Amino acid sequence: MDRTLKIGLVGASANGSWGSVAHIPALKALKNVELSALCTSRPESAKAASEAFKVERAYFDINELVNQPDIDIVSAAVKIPNHYEVVKAALEAGKHVYCEWPLGANLQETEELTKLANEKGLVTAIGLQGYQAPEFLYLKKLIGEGWFGQVVSVKMTMQIKASSERTSKQAWEEEKHRKATLFSIVGGHTLFYLAHIFGGISEVAGQLTTQIKELTIKDSGEKVKNDVPDQISIQGLLTGEIPFVSQISAVPHHSNGWQLEIFGTEGTIKASSKMLPQITPIKLLGAKGHNELTNMEVPIGLGKFNYLPEGPAGNVGRNYGRMAEAIGKGSEFHPNFDDALKMHKLLVTIEQSNELKKTIIIK
């Protein structure tokens, strides 16, 4: 297959959304895909999105979109509770599917959608787009080449700014309904990249705690209880029995973003990003032996689609671009729904480890 693939994007609000910030700029920039249709939840929002993003076809019924014969890929950039409905409809219509992380709102949904995609023989992509980041590909390459010598220790931290206030009771209820937590979103992304770079995680011991136990509703002054974990500590083993520790935190002030430190007998690299590493640029500092840490540049040509803009659209675009290549060649693509299922199971295992207060070996 040597043609431009047509994409139908579900979840492209003209009022601002992840779809409009990341997906649409990526799709507009890519050369092997075409944004051909949009889908929102209401006629008014569909019309507004069509005008804002200059896409002629806009639907407000997912079934109408997925049954368009010229659409090759359906992309789900909607809120997590709506992933299942959109993805299932697209798969049943025989469309290749790109879905934001996490695939399902729970493990059962993720298992069902993964099974359906495999039965249909369709190419799938999951929005763990940092998998395509040139910096991560470079780190993976250096590990494979033995640049570090024996890796003896790995430490990953991620801090985001916390708030003990919510604007309204409705906003708080919507936040809980979205099921987008620090552990599921930030934990899912960062742990997936760690597993990708090192080839997997073989053993975990997790601790999930809530430090901000009460939130203030600003418009009413009401106090509400909060039990969503805001401090996640994980230690375990990576492939090759490499020990690692990870701390994912929501902190009141002076959060320092994402950091990954890899210590080997011959080489050291410290990577950092101001926010989640799939969104903001990654800085690499490295050194051999006792030498001073200096900037390390990713070799030109290591990552494809380097004409894409930096920021949220960059790695989302690389995910789309490589997915389209896989469809054209009839080859395997990663990260796919099987990867999403594996990651979802890892998060469940970490939660079980927290409940049982024990280390769990991952089979």
N, C-alpha and C positions, 0 to 999 in steps of 0.2 A: 504494500500500500504506500503510494507516494502522493498524498494529497493533504490539504489543510483540514484538520479535524474540527468539527463544529461542536461548541460547548453551550449547554443551557445551564445558567447559574441560578440557583435557588437561594434567596437571601441577600438581595442587593438593594437595601433601602437607600433612597436618595437623602435621607436624614442622617446618614452616617452609620456605618456598620463595618465589621471586619471584611465583609465582602467588597464593600466600596473602597476600603483603605488598602487592602492587599490583593484580592483576587482580580478586580477589574483592571488596575494598573498593570498587573502581571500579564493578564490575557491580552490587553491592548498592545503590549510591547513584544510579545512572542510572535515568531514567524511561522510556526508549524501548527498553531491552533487559531481558531476564530471565535470570539464571543458572539454567538448568533441569537441567543434568546435569554430573557430574564424571567424570573418568577418570584412574586411576593405573595402576601397573604390576602390582599384586598385589591379591588379594581383601582382605587385611588392611588395606592402606593405603586402599583404596577405601571400606571400611566406616568407618575412622577419619575420613577426609575428609568423608564424608556426615554423620557425627555432629557433627564440629567446626564445619562451615560450614552445617549445617541445610539441606542439599540432598538431597532424597529419593532421586533416582536417581544411583547411582554405579557405574561400570563399571571393569573391569580389562582389557578387550579393546577396542582402538581400533576394530576393525571393527564391534563391537556398537554403539558410540556413534554412529559416522558413518552407520549405517543406521537410526537413529531418525527416522521421517518428520517429526516436529514440530520437530526441531532445524534452525535456519536457519544458524547460524554455528558453526564449530568453531574453537576457539582453541588454539594450540600454545604452551604455556609450559613446555616440557620442555627438557632439555639439548640442546645444538646437534647432537650426532651423531644424535639421535632426531627432529629436525625433518623430515627427508625422509620417513620412514615415515608420520608422523602427517599431514603436509600432503598427501602424495600420496593416502592413503586417503580423506581428506576431500574433495579435489577430484574424485576418481573417483566419489564418492558424490553429487556435485552440490551440495556445501555451499560457502557463502562461507567464507573462511578468514582468520583473524587469526594471524600467526606472529611470534614474537619474532625480533629481529635476532641473527645473520644468518639469512637464509632457509635457505640450505644450508650444509653443512660445507665446501663448495668451490664453485668457479665452475660446474662441470658440473652439480651438483645444483640450483643456483640457476637456471641456464638452463632445465633440464628442467621444474622446477616452475612457472616463469613462463610457459613455452610452454603447459603443460597448463592453467593457469588461464585464459589468454587464449583457448585453443581452446574451453574450456567456457563462456566468457562470464560468469565469476563475479566478484563484487566481492572484492578481497583487500586486506588491511592488513598492513603490516610494522611491527614494534615499534620504530620510530624516532620515538617519540611526542613528542619535543621539537619536532617539526614543528608541533604544535598549541599550543605554549606561547604565551600572549598576548604575552609580552615579545618573542619572535622575530617574531611577526606585526606587532608595533609597529615593530620595527627595519626590517623589510621595507617597511612602509608609509612610514616616514620616508625611506628611500632612494628609493622610487618618487616621492615628492613633492619630492625635491630638497632636503630639510632640511639635508643635509650640504654642499651645494654639490658640488664635484667631490671624490669620495673619492680621496685620494692614498695612503693606507696603511692596511692592516688587519693586526692582529697577534692571534693566538689562542694561548693556552697552557692546558695541562691537566696538573696534577700530582696524582698519587695516592701514598699511602704504600707504599713497597716493603718487602719482608722477605726476608732471605737464609735464612730457616728455614721448614721445613715440618714439620707435626706427625708425619707418618709416611710411609713409602715408599708405602703405599697411597694416601694423600692426594695425594702428588706424581704418582703414576700416573693417578689420577682427574682431576687438574687438567690434565694433558697430553691425556688422552682427551677432555675437554670442548671443547677447541679454543677456549677463551675467553681470548684474549690481550689485552694492552694495545692492540696495534695493531688487532686485529679488532673488539673491543668498544668501547673508549674512542675509538680513532681513527675507527671507522666512525660512531659517533654524532656526535662533534663536527664532523668534516669534512662530514657530511651537513647539519648545521644551518648551517654556513658557506655551503655551496652553496645551500641553501634561501633564506637571507636575501639573497644577492647574485645569485641566478639561475643559478648554475653555476660550475664550475671548468674553465678552458680549458687550463691548462698546469701541470705539476708537475715538481719535482725533489725526490726523497726520499732520506733517509739513515736507515737503521735499524741501530742498534748495541745490543750487549749489554754492559752494564757490570758487572752482578752475574753472574759466570760460574760461580760455584759456590754450591750451596745445602747447608745442613746439615739432615739428617733428625733431628729432636729426640729421638725415642724410641730411636734406635740410635747417634746420633753420626756416622752415615755421611755422606760428602761425595758429592754427585752433580753432574755437569756440567749447566749451564744455557745454552741457546743461544737462548732466547726474547728478542726485542728488548725492551729496557726504556727506550730513548731513541729517539724518532722525531722527526726534523726534516724539515719540508716547506716549500718555498717555491714560489711560482708566480704564476699570474694568475687572477683571478676574471673573470666576465663583465664586459665593458667595459674589459678590460686593466687592472684594478685589481690592483696587487701585494699579495701577502699572504705572511706567514710563520706557521708553526704549529709549536709545540714541545709534544710529548706525552711526559711523563716519569714514571717511577716513582722516587721519591727517598726516602732513608732517614728524613729528619726534616723537620718544618716544611713539609709540602706545603701549597700555597695554593689548591688547587681549580682552578676554571675561570675564565678571564678572556678577554674579547674587547674589543679597543680599535679603534675606527673613527675615523680622522682625516680630516676634510674641510676644504675651503677656507673653509667658513662655519660648520661645526658639528663637535663632537666628542662621542662617547659612549664611556664605559667601562662594560662590563657584567661582572658577576662572580657566581659561585655557589660555595658551600663544597664542593660535590661535583659530580657530573655535572649539567649544567643542566636535564636533563629530570626530575631527581629532587628537587633542592633549589631553593628560591626564588632567582630571579635579581634582582639589584639593578642598577638603571640610574642612572648618573651622567652628566649631559650639560650642555653649554654651547654657546652661540653665540659665535663669535669668541673674544676674550680673557677673557670673563666666567668667573667661578669655577664649577667643576663643582658641580652640585646634584642632588638626587634628582629623578628623572623618574618619574611615575606613568603606568601604561598606562591609556588612556582606557577608561571603563566601557563594556562592551558589545562591545569589540573581540574578545574571546575568548568562545566559547560554553561552556555547561556550567560556569559559574563557581561553582555551588553545590557542586561536587566538592571533596573534602578536599585540602589541600595535601600535598606529599610525593609518594611514588612513585605513588599512585593517581590524582593529578590529571590529568596528561597522558595516562596510559594510558586513563583514563575519557573524555577528550576524543577520543582516537583511536577508541574504541568508539562513542561517541555520534555522531560524524560519519560513521563507517562505516555505522551503522544508518540515518542520514538518507539517505546515498547509495543504499543498497539500496531504501529506501522510495520514493525519487524516480526511481530508475533512472538516476542521474547518476554521474559519475566521482568516484572517491575517491583522495586522496593522504594519506600515502605508501602506495603499493601495491607489488606484487611487481616491477613494471617499475622502480620507484624503487630497490628492493632490488638488482636486477640491475645497474643503473647504478652504484650505490654499490660493489658488489662488484667490478665491473670497474675502478673508480677505485683501490681498494686494490691490486688486482693490478698496475695501471699504476705505482703508487708503488713496489711491490716490484721491478718491472722497472727502474724508474729507479735504484733503489739498486744493483741488480746491474750495470747498464750504466754507472753513473756519468755519467748524462746527463739533460738535461731532455727531457720527452716532452710533445708537444702532444696534447690529448685531442680526438678527432674526434667 
